């Protein structure tokens, strides 16, 4: 394996899938091979005690330190509490953003409209 490849952080994907609209399974899996690292059960996307967002928070709270890993997730998980948990465990995150975070989306669109990369 080339040296540069070994230095890249491991990426873990956080994603939930509903089964017949009754129960959901939230998985934190290695992006490279799909191997699950942690799983949680939920009943709806949001709005209940056992929703996907709350299941994600509970799952992240139970994990040991994830040094050097990047957590990716869809816009549903673009929440301050989840981001804070990931950063506290010495990790980075990459979330999709859309209308559920209107101010953040507006700021990202403003950056995208700049003629030069701001960083």
N, C-alpha and C positions, 0 to 999 in steps of 0.2 A: 504494500500500500504506500503511495507517495506520502512523503512527510507532511505536506500541506493538508492533506485529507485527514490525517490523524489529529491535527490541531483544531479542526473545526468542532464547535460545541455540538453535543447531541441535541436533536430536536425531538420534542414530545408533542403530540397532537392531542388536544382536549376536544372531544366531540361526543355528542349524544345522538342516539337513534331511538325513535319510538317504535314499538311493536304493536301493530293493530290499534293504535290510538288509546291503548290502555296502560301500558307500562313502558318505561324508557330505560336504556342502559347508557350510562355516561362512562366513557373510556379515556384514560390517559395512556396513549400508546406510542411506542417508538416509531418515528416517521420512516426510518430506513427499512424496517422489516414488518411493521405492524404489531409487534409483540406488545401485549398489554402490560402496563406497569401498575395500574390501579383501576378499579371499576367501582361504580356506584349506581344504585337504582333510583329512578325518579318517576313521578306520575304525570307531570305537565311541564311545558316549557318554562312558564313563570306564573307567579301569583299564588302558589300554595307553599306550605311548609316543605313539602317533598318535591319541589319543582327542580328543573335542571340547574338553574342558577344556584339555588341553595345546596344542591347535591355537589356542585363544583366547589363551592366554598368548603363544605365538609371534607371533601376528598383532598383538597389542597392543604387544609389544616392538619390532616393526619399524616401527610407525607413527611419523611425526613428531609434534611437539607438536600437540595437538588443542584449542588454546585456545578456551574458551567453548562447548564442546560438551557435551552430556549423552549418556552411553552408557546404553542400556536393555538389559536381558537377562532371560531367564527364570531361575528358581531354580537351575538346574544351574550357572549362572555366578556364583552368590553365594558367591565364594571370596575369601579375604583377598588372595592374590597378584594376582588380577585387579583387585580394587578398588584395591590399592596402585599398580599400573601406571597405572591411569586417573588417579588423583589426582596422581601424579608428572608427568603430562603436562598438568597444569593443567585437568583436566576434573572433571566431576561424574558420578555414576552413579546409576541407579535400578534396583535389582534386585528381582525378586519373591523372597519367602522362603517356605520351607515346612519340612518335617521334616528335610531334609538339613542344616539349621543349627538344631538344637533349642533351644539357649540363646537365639539371636537371635530365633527365632520366639516363644519364651515372653516375652521382653522386649517385643516388638512387641504381643503380645496384651495384656500388662499395660498398655501405653500406651493401647491401644484401649479398655480398660475404664474408663479415667479419665473422670470427669464433664466435665472441661474439657480443652481442648487444652493440652498441656504446654509448647508453644513458640510 
